[in-house]
């Protein structure tokens, strides 16, 4: 694999090393502090990237399919803080398996493979980033159809999987050390159930938030389980007594034992759309009434200062005026039509939490032939995601029409600050350009908490890093962007094509960007590379 590694270079701050005449970067532009290139081709190579913030490392899993070879070759590559290659470890994966998901816990990267032709057969691969050792563990589950999401906790994997009946999902608990596994019976749900979770690694517990509906109203059920044995430890319901329905939510990370915040979206009559956000402090229950319900705080989008920043000022003024007139005559509120995907809650230095939610819209192509297939069969857990390339359930598909579902477009990212009790302190919005479309419903905008308490939201589009600095509700430009540099010299280079651009939060104040680039040198041949690039704010 040595021929894969091309070169490593440290890049000077933007403005000091221009690779060609570029628009001057913004005053608050990030520094591109390190870059590594690998001579890989997207037509023959597949690369998965996993950041390990606790270990200041980045681990790649590379699948190389050489012409004429019967089986592809896999290798783990381990990069350090300055993107130096520390270690390269090959791993033999039988040809029957295909990679499904990557995840990590401090010091260990896990890759989960599935055998498409052998129902329920999985293979877990654990790479120890500190010792350089690899463990392979097969699992013959019989019932598992697809792996939708994956989390790691204390040597065990918690996988949200769909089942062979094509109607239900559950959680599969796998012990990588001894090969034992079990389906968690307390989490056997229909495919259209929304499911989020947080892992409490010190206690070995995992908490899940599930949506439940009778078709008219929707509530949430919280379940705490042991990640060691899979037994149900506690269960509780959270629901609204008014006409509101709770759609989906995130639980605060379990590090602070004095706080248990639940924040999410709520809707009105149409359960497909979010009307606003809600928050509640689950610890604030009556000490004498075990069944006392926590107080729910609801925040209609019209209460937000920046939610409608994506509109022209005149249109926003008309919308707010119409909403105020309806409220004055005590009419039913304006019903918003927003889909929202929530990120996990981020703890803040002051003890509160930040919630990031992406507003998205399904995108379609129109064809006279109809009956098209989506570009990707699955979205994230519980997002009505099941569709197996022509079979299964996908609510965005209409096989009888000429409208073909092709992906999800993120239009804006909403950021809200809550205190420990669920009070909304501030809000902001990052308005996103029109080109940010993903074939699966997954996080397109990445948040990065900075050491000074502020936040950066960013995404990659082609060869440009688009970003916005968030300092609570203070306004900031939505169009800040910089181009990724490919050379530390004055040699003129042009990026002709970018494939699979990816951005991940990494170290303090740093993202790691990655993807395939086709680069043209002014007087020289093109080069096709896979790059890793550290971007520091």
QUIVEN-V75312 format. One record per pair of residues at least 24 apart in sequence whose C-alpha atoms are under 10 Angstrom apart, sorted by the first residue. I is the first residue (numbers start at 1). J is the second residue. If there is no record, write none. Layout:
I_J, I_J
//
This chain:
1_62, 1_64, 1_73, 1_74, 1_75, 1_77, 1_88, 1_89, 1_90, 2_38, 2_39, 2_88, 3_38, 3_39, 3_40, 4_37, 4_38, 4_39, 4_40, 4_41, 4_529, 4_530, 5_36, 5_37, 5_38, 5_39, 5_40, 5_85, 5_529, 5_530, 6_36, 6_37, 6_38, 6_39, 6_40, 6_529, 6_530, 6_531, 7_35, 7_36, 7_37, 7_38, 7_39, 7_84, 7_85, 8_34, 8_35, 8_36, 8_37, 8_38, 8_82, 8_83, 8_84, 8_85, 8_531, 8_532, 8_533, 9_33, 9_34, 9_35, 9_36, 9_37, 9_82, 9_83, 9_84, 9_486, 9_487, 9_488, 9_489, 9_533, 10_34, 10_35, 10_36, 10_82, 10_83, 10_487, 10_488, 10_533, 10_534, 11_35, 11_485, 11_486, 11_487, 11_488, 11_489, 11_533, 11_534, 11_535, 12_485, 12_487, 12_488, 12_489, 13_488, 13_535, 13_536, 14_482, 14_483, 14_484, 14_485, 16_488, 17_485, 17_487, 17_488, 17_489, 17_490, 17_491, 18_485, 18_486, 18_487, 18_488, 18_489, 18_490, 18_491, 18_492, 18_493, 19_484, 19_485, 19_486, 19_487, 19_488, 19_489, 19_490, 19_491, 19_492, 19_493, 19_494, 20_485, 20_487, 20_490, 20_491, 20_492, 20_493, 20_494, 20_522, 21_492, 22_482, 22_483, 23_481, 23_482, 23_483, 24_482, 25_480, 25_481, 25_482, 25_483, 26_479, 26_480, 26_481, 26_482, 27_480, 28_468, 28_469, 28_480, 28_537, 29_465, 29_467, 29_468, 29_480, 29_481, 29_482, 29_535, 29_536, 29_537, 30_465, 30_467, 30_481, 30_482, 30_509, 30_510, 30_511, 30_534, 30_535, 30_536, 30_537, 31_482, 31_510, 31_534, 31_535, 31_536, 31_537, 32_482, 32_483, 32_484, 32_485, 32_486, 32_510, 32_511, 32_512, 32_533, 32_534, 32_535, 32_536, 32_537, 33_82, 33_83, 33_510, 33_533, 33_534, 33_535, 33_536, 34_81, 34_82, 34_83, 34_84, 34_488, 34_512, 34_532, 34_533, 34_534, 34_535, 34_536, 35_82, 35_83, 35_84, 35_484, 35_485, 35_486, 35_487, 35_488, 35_512, 35_513, 35_514, 35_531, 35_532, 35_533, 35_534, 35_535, 36_79, 36_82, 36_83, 36_84, 36_85, 36_486, 36_514, 36_529, 36_530, 36_531, 36_532, 36_533, 36_534, 37_83, 37_486, 37_514, 37_515, 37_516, 37_517, 37_528, 37_529, 37_530, 37_531, 37_532, 37_533, 38_516, 38_528, 38_529, 38_530, 38_531, 38_532, 39_516, 39_527, 39_528, 39_529, 39_530, 39_531, 40_64, 40_516, 40_517, 40_527, 40_528, 40_529, 40_530, 40_531, 41_516, 41_517, 41_518, 41_527, 41_528, 41_529, 41_530, 42_499, 42_500, 42_515, 42_516, 42_517, 42_528, 42_529, 42_530, 44_72, 45_72, 45_73, 45_74, 45_530, 46_74, 46_516, 46_530, 47_74, 47_75, 47_76, 47_500, 47_514, 47_515, 47_516, 47_530, 48_76, 48_99, 48_101, 48_102, 48_111, 48_502, 48_514, 48_515, 49_77, 49_102, 49_103, 49_502, 49_503, 49_504, 49_512, 49_513, 49_514, 49_515, 49_532, 50_78, 50_102, 50_103, 50_104, 50_109, 50_110, 50_111, 50_504, 50_506, 50_512, 51_79, 51_103, 51_104, 51_109, 51_504, 51_505, 51_506, 51_507, 51_511, 51_512, 52_80, 52_103, 52_104, 52_105, 52_106, 52_107, 52_108, 52_109, 52_129, 52_505, 52_506, 52_507, 53_81, 53_105, 53_106, 53_107, 53_505, 53_506, 53_507, 53_508, 53_510, 54_105, 54_106, 54_107, 54_506, 54_507, 55_80, 55_81, 55_105, 55_106, 55_107, 55_108, 55_129, 55_130, 55_506, 55_507, 56_80, 56_81, 56_82, 56_83, 56_107, 56_506, 56_507, 56_508, 57_81, 57_82, 57_83, 57_84, 57_85, 57_86, 57_107, 57_129, 57_506, 57_507, 58_82, 58_83, 58_84, 58_85, 58_109, 58_129, 58_506, 58_512, 58_532, 59_85, 59_86, 59_87, 59_88, 59_104, 59_108, 59_109, 59_127, 59_129, 60_88, 60_109, 60_532, 61_88, 61_89, 61_90, 61_91, 61_99, 61_102, 61_109, 61_111, 61_127, 62_90, 63_93, 63_99, 70_95, 71_95, 71_96, 76_109, 76_127, 76_129, 76_132, 76_134, 77_129, 78_127, 78_129, 78_130, 78_132, 79_129, 79_532, 81_506, 81_507, 81_534, 82_533, 82_534, 83_512, 83_532, 83_533, 83_534, 86_129, 86_132, 87_129, 87_132, 88_132, 89_127, 89_132, 89_133, 89_134, 90_134, 91_125, 91_127, 91_134, 91_135, 91_136, 92_136, 93_123, 93_125, 93_136, 94_123, 96_121, 97_121, 97_122, 97_123, 98_122, 98_123, 99_123, 99_124, 99_147, 100_146, 100_147, 100_148, 100_149, 100_150, 101_147, 101_148, 101_149, 101_150, 101_151, 101_159, 102_126, 102_149, 102_150, 102_151, 102_152, 103_149, 103_150, 103_151, 103_152, 103_157, 104_150, 104_151, 104_152, 104_153, 104_155, 104_157, 105_151, 105_152, 105_153, 105_154, 105_155, 105_156, 105_201, 106_130, 106_152, 106_153, 106_154, 107_131, 107_132, 108_132, 108_133, 108_134, 108_152, 108_154, 108_155, 109_134, 109_152, 110_134, 110_135, 110_136, 110_150, 110_151, 110_152, 110_155, 110_156, 110_157, 110_176, 111_136, 111_150, 112_136, 112_137, 112_138, 112_147, 112_150, 112_157, 112_159, 113_138, 113_147, 114_138, 114_139, 114_144, 114_145, 114_146, 114_147, 115_145, 116_145, 116_146, 118_142, 118_145, 119_143, 119_144, 119_145, 119_146, 119_163, 119_164, 120_144, 120_145, 120_146, 120_163, 120_164, 121_145, 122_146, 122_147, 123_176, 123_179, 124_157, 124_174, 124_175, 124_176, 124_179, 125_176, 126_155, 126_176, 126_177, 135_176, 135_177, 136_176, 136_177, 136_179, 137_174, 137_175, 137_176, 137_177, 137_178, 137_179, 137_180, 138_174, 138_176, 138_178, 138_179, 138_180, 139_174, 139_175, 139_176, 139_179, 139_180, 139_181, 140_179, 140_180, 140_181, 141_172, 141_181, 141_182, 141_183, 143_183, 144_169, 144_170, 144_171, 144_172, 144_183, 145_169, 145_388, 146_378, 146_386, 146_388, 147_171, 147_172, 147_378, 147_381, 148_378, 148_379, 148_380, 148_381, 148_382, 148_385, 148_386, 149_196, 149_379, 149_380, 149_381, 149_382, 150_381, 151_197, 151_198, 151_199, 152_199, 152_201, 152_227, 153_199, 153_200, 153_201, 153_202, 153_204, 153_205, 153_206, 153_227, 153_228, 154_200, 154_201, 154_202, 154_203, 154_204, 154_227, 154_228, 155_227, 155_228, 156_180, 156_181, 156_204, 156_227, 156_228, 157_181, 157_227, 158_183, 158_184, 158_199, 158_206, 158_227, 158_230, 159_183, 159_381, 160_187, 160_195, 160_196, 160_380, 160_381, 160_382, 161_191, 161_381, 162_188, 162_189, 162_190, 162_191, 162_381, 162_385, 162_386, 163_188, 163_191, 165_392, 166_190, 166_191, 166_386, 166_387, 166_388, 166_391, 166_392, 166_393, 167_191, 167_192, 167_386, 167_392, 167_393, 168_192, 168_193, 168_386, 169_193, 169_195, 169_381, 169_382, 169_386, 170_195, 171_230, 172_230, 173_227, 173_228, 173_229, 173_230, 174_227, 174_228, 174_230, 175_227, 175_228, 175_229, 181_229, 181_230, 182_229, 182_230, 183_230, 184_225, 184_227, 184_229, 184_230, 184_231, 184_232, 185_230, 185_231, 185_232, 186_223, 186_224, 186_225, 186_230, 186_231, 186_232, 186_235, 187_223, 187_225, 187_230, 187_232, 189_382, 190_382, 190_384, 191_381, 191_382, 191_383, 191_384, 191_385, 191_386, 191_392, 191_393, 191_394, 192_381, 192_382, 192_383, 192_384, 192_385, 192_386, 192_393, 192_394, 192_395, 193_248, 193_381, 193_382, 193_383, 193_384, 193_385, 194_220, 194_247, 194_248, 194_249, 194_380, 194_381, 194_382, 194_383, 194_384, 194_385, 195_220, 195_221, 195_222, 195_248, 195_249, 195_250, 195_380, 195_381, 195_382, 195_383, 196_222, 196_248, 196_249, 196_250, 196_251, 196_342, 196_343, 196_344, 196_380, 196_381, 196_382, 197_222, 197_223, 197_224, 197_249, 197_250, 197_251, 197_252, 197_253, 197_344, 197_381, 198_224, 198_250, 198_251, 198_252, 198_253, 198_254, 198_344, 198_345, 199_224, 199_225, 199_227, 199_253, 199_254, 199_255, 200_226, 200_227, 200_253, 200_254, 200_255, 201_227, 201_254, 201_255, 202_254, 202_255, 203_227, 203_228, 203_254, 204_228, 204_229, 205_229, 205_230, 205_231, 205_232, 205_233, 205_254, 206_230, 206_232, 206_233, 206_254, 207_232, 207_233, 207_234, 207_235, 207_251, 207_253, 207_254, 208_235, 208_249, 208_250, 208_251, 209_236, 209_237, 209_238, 209_248, 209_249, 209_250, 209_251, 209_262, 210_237, 210_247, 210_248, 210_249, 210_382, 211_237, 211_238, 211_246, 211_247, 211_248, 211_249, 211_382, 212_237, 212_239, 212_245, 212_246, 212_247, 212_248, 213_245, 213_246, 213_247, 213_271, 215_269, 215_270, 215_271, 216_243, 216_245, 216_268, 216_269, 216_270, 216_271, 217_243, 217_244, 217_245, 217_246, 217_247, 217_267, 217_268, 217_269, 217_270, 217_271, 218_244, 218_245, 218_246, 218_247, 218_248, 218_266, 218_267, 218_268, 218_271, 219_244, 219_245, 219_246, 219_247, 219_248, 219_266, 220_245, 220_246, 220_247, 220_248, 220_249, 222_251, 222_262, 236_291, 236_293, 237_291, 237_293, 238_262, 238_280, 238_282, 238_293, 238_294, 238_295, 238_296, 239_293, 239_294, 239_296, 240_266, 240_293, 240_294, 240_295, 240_296, 240_298, 241_296, 242_268, 243_267, 243_268, 243_269, 244_268, 244_269, 244_270, 244_271, 244_275, 244_298, 245_269, 245_270, 245_271, 245_274, 245_275, 246_271, 246_274, 246_277, 246_278, 247_271, 247_272, 247_273, 247_274, 247_275, 247_277, 247_278, 247_340, 248_274, 248_277, 248_278, 248_340, 248_341, 248_342, 248_382, 248_383, 249_277, 249_278, 249_279, 249_341, 249_342, 249_343, 249_344, 249_345, 250_279, 250_342, 250_343, 250_344, 250_345, 250_355, 251_279, 251_280, 251_282, 251_344, 251_345, 252_281, 252_344, 252_345, 252_346, 252_347, 252_352, 252_353, 252_354, 252_355, 252_420, 253_344, 253_345, 253_346, 253_347, 253_353, 255_347, 256_347, 256_351, 257_283, 258_283, 258_420, 259_283, 259_284, 259_351, 259_352, 259_419, 259_420, 259_421, 260_284, 260_420, 260_421, 260_422, 261_345, 261_352, 261_353, 261_418, 261_419, 261_420, 261_421, 261_422, 262_296, 262_345, 262_420, 262_421, 262_422, 263_296, 263_297, 263_298, 263_342, 263_344, 263_345, 263_353, 263_354, 263_355, 263_418, 263_422, 264_298, 264_340, 264_341, 264_342, 264_343, 264_345, 264_355, 264_357, 265_298, 265_299, 265_300, 265_339, 265_340, 265_341, 265_342, 265_357, 266_298, 266_299, 266_300, 267_300, 267_335, 267_336, 267_337, 267_338, 268_333, 268_335, 268_336, 269_335, 270_335, 270_336, 270_337, 272_337, 272_338, 272_339, 272_340, 273_335, 273_336, 273_337, 273_338, 273_339, 273_340, 274_300, 274_301, 274_335, 274_336, 274_337, 274_338, 274_339, 274_340, 274_359, 275_299, 275_300, 275_301, 275_302, 275_333, 275_334, 275_335, 275_336, 275_337, 275_338, 275_339, 275_340, 276_300, 276_301, 276_302, 276_303, 276_304, 276_336, 276_338, 276_340, 277_301, 277_355, 277_357, 277_416, 277_424, 278_422, 278_423, 278_424, 279_418, 279_419, 279_420, 279_421, 279_422, 279_423, 279_424, 280_418, 280_420, 280_421, 280_422, 280_423, 281_419, 281_420, 281_421, 281_422, 281_423, 282_421, 282_422, 283_420, 283_421, 284_421, 295_421, 295_422, 296_421, 296_422, 296_423, 297_421, 297_422, 297_423, 297_424, 298_422, 298_423, 298_424, 299_423, 299_424, 300_333, 300_334, 300_335, 300_336, 301_336, 301_338, 302_333, 302_334, 302_336, 303_427, 304_414, 304_416, 304_424, 304_426, 304_427, 304_428, 304_429, 304_473, 305_426, 305_427, 305_428, 305_429, 305_473, 306_414, 306_415, 306_426, 306_427, 306_428, 306_429, 306_430, 306_431, 306_473, 306_474, 306_475, 307_412, 307_413, 307_414, 307_415, 307_427, 307_428, 307_429, 307_430, 307_431, 308_412, 308_414, 308_428, 308_429, 308_431, 309_412, 309_428, 309_429, 309_430, 309_431, 309_475, 309_478, 310_411, 310_412, 310_429, 310_430, 310_431, 310_432, 310_478, 311_431, 337_361, 339_410, 340_410, 340_412, 340_413, 340_414, 341_380, 341_383, 341_410, 341_413, 341_441, 341_442, 341_443, 341_444, 342_413, 342_414, 342_442, 342_443, 343_442, 343_443, 343_445, 343_446, 343_447, 345_417, 345_418, 346_417, 346_447, 346_448, 346_449, 347_417, 347_418, 347_419, 347_420, 347_449, 348_417, 348_418, 348_419, 348_449, 348_453, 348_454, 349_451, 349_452, 349_453, 349_454, 350_419, 350_420, 350_453, 351_418, 351_419, 351_420, 352_417, 352_418, 352_419, 352_420, 352_421, 352_422, 352_423, 352_425, 353_416, 353_417, 353_418, 353_419, 353_420, 353_421, 353_422, 353_424, 353_425, 354_415, 354_416, 354_417, 354_418, 354_419, 354_424, 354_425, 354_426, 354_427, 354_449, 354_455, 354_472, 355_414, 355_415, 355_416, 355_417, 355_418, 355_427, 356_413, 356_414, 356_415, 356_416, 356_417, 356_427, 356_428, 356_429, 356_445, 356_446, 356_447, 356_457, 357_412, 357_413, 357_414, 357_415, 357_416, 357_429, 357_443, 357_445, 358_409, 358_410, 358_411, 358_412, 358_413, 358_414, 358_415, 358_429, 358_430, 358_432, 358_442, 358_443, 358_444, 358_445, 359_408, 359_409, 359_410, 359_411, 359_412, 359_413, 359_414, 359_431, 359_432, 360_408, 360_409, 360_410, 360_411, 360_412, 360_413, 360_436, 360_437, 360_441, 360_444, 361_407, 361_408, 361_409, 361_410, 361_411, 361_437, 362_396, 362_405, 362_406, 362_407, 362_408, 362_409, 362_410, 362_437, 362_438, 362_439, 362_441, 363_396, 363_403, 363_404, 363_405, 363_406, 363_407, 363_408, 363_409, 363_437, 363_438, 363_439, 364_396, 364_397, 364_402, 364_403, 364_404, 364_405, 364_406, 364_407, 364_408, 365_402, 365_403, 365_404, 365_405, 365_406, 365_407, 366_401, 366_402, 366_403, 366_404, 366_405, 367_401, 367_402, 367_403, 367_404, 368_401, 368_402, 368_403, 369_400, 369_401, 369_402, 369_403, 369_404, 370_398, 370_399, 370_400, 370_401, 370_402, 370_403, 370_404, 371_397, 371_398, 371_399, 371_400, 371_401, 371_402, 371_403, 371_404, 371_405, 372_397, 372_398, 372_399, 372_400, 372_401, 372_402, 372_403, 372_404, 372_405, 372_406, 373_397, 373_398, 373_399, 373_404, 373_405, 373_406, 374_404, 374_405, 374_406, 374_407, 374_439, 374_440, 375_404, 375_405, 375_406, 375_407, 375_438, 375_439, 375_440, 376_405, 376_406, 376_407, 376_438, 376_439, 376_440, 376_441, 377_439, 377_440, 378_439, 378_440, 378_441, 378_442, 379_407, 379_408, 379_438, 379_439, 379_440, 379_441, 379_442, 380_440, 380_441, 380_442, 380_443, 381_441, 381_442, 383_441, 383_442, 385_440, 385_441, 405_439, 406_437, 406_438, 406_439, 406_440, 407_437, 407_438, 407_439, 407_440, 407_441, 408_436, 408_437, 408_438, 408_439, 408_440, 408_441, 408_442, 408_444, 409_433, 409_434, 409_435, 409_436, 409_437, 409_438, 409_439, 409_440, 409_441, 409_444, 410_434, 410_435, 410_436, 410_437, 410_438, 410_441, 410_442, 410_443, 410_444, 410_445, 411_435, 411_436, 411_437, 412_436, 412_445, 412_478, 413_444, 413_445, 413_446, 413_447, 413_457, 413_458, 415_447, 415_455, 415_457, 415_470, 415_472, 415_473, 416_472, 416_473, 417_472, 417_473, 425_472, 425_473, 426_471, 426_472, 426_473, 426_474, 427_470, 427_471, 427_472, 427_473, 427_474, 428_470, 428_471, 428_472, 428_473, 428_474, 428_475, 428_476, 429_457, 429_468, 429_470, 429_473, 429_475, 429_476, 429_478, 430_456, 430_457, 430_458, 430_467, 430_468, 430_469, 430_470, 430_475, 430_476, 430_477, 430_478, 430_479, 431_467, 431_468, 431_477, 431_478, 431_479, 432_458, 432_459, 432_466, 432_467, 432_468, 432_478, 432_479, 433_461, 433_466, 433_478, 433_479, 435_461, 435_462, 436_460, 436_461, 436_462, 437_461, 444_502, 444_503, 445_503, 445_504, 446_502, 446_503, 446_504, 446_505, 446_511, 447_503, 447_504, 447_505, 447_511, 448_504, 448_505, 448_506, 448_507, 448_508, 448_509, 448_510, 448_511, 448_537, 449_505, 449_507, 449_508, 449_509, 449_510, 450_507, 450_508, 450_509, 450_510, 450_537, 451_508, 451_509, 451_537, 452_509, 455_509, 455_537, 456_509, 456_510, 456_511, 456_537, 458_503, 458_504, 458_505, 458_511, 459_501, 459_502, 459_503, 459_504, 459_513, 460_484, 460_500, 460_501, 460_502, 460_503, 460_513, 460_514, 460_515, 461_498, 461_499, 461_500, 461_501, 461_502, 462_495, 462_496, 462_497, 462_498, 462_499, 462_500, 462_501, 462_515, 462_517, 463_495, 463_496, 463_497, 463_498, 463_499, 463_501, 463_515, 463_517, 464_498, 464_501, 465_503, 465_513, 465_535, 469_537, 484_513, 484_533, 484_535, 485_533, 486_517, 486_519, 486_531, 486_533, 491_521, 491_522, 491_523, 492_520, 492_521, 492_522, 492_523, 493_519, 493_520, 493_521, 493_522, 493_523, 493_524, 493_526, 494_518, 494_519, 494_520, 494_521, 494_522, 494_526, 495_519, 495_520, 495_521, 495_526, 495_527, 495_528, 496_520, 496_526, 496_528, 497_528, 498_528, 498_529, 498_530, 499_530, 500_530, 501_530, 501_531, 502_532, 503_532, 503_533, 503_534, 503_535, 504_534, 505_534, 505_535, 506_534, 506_535, 506_536, 507_534, 507_535, 507_536, 508_536, 508_537, 509_535, 509_536, 509_537, 510_534, 510_535, 510_536, 510_537, 511_535, 511_536, 511_537, 512_536
//
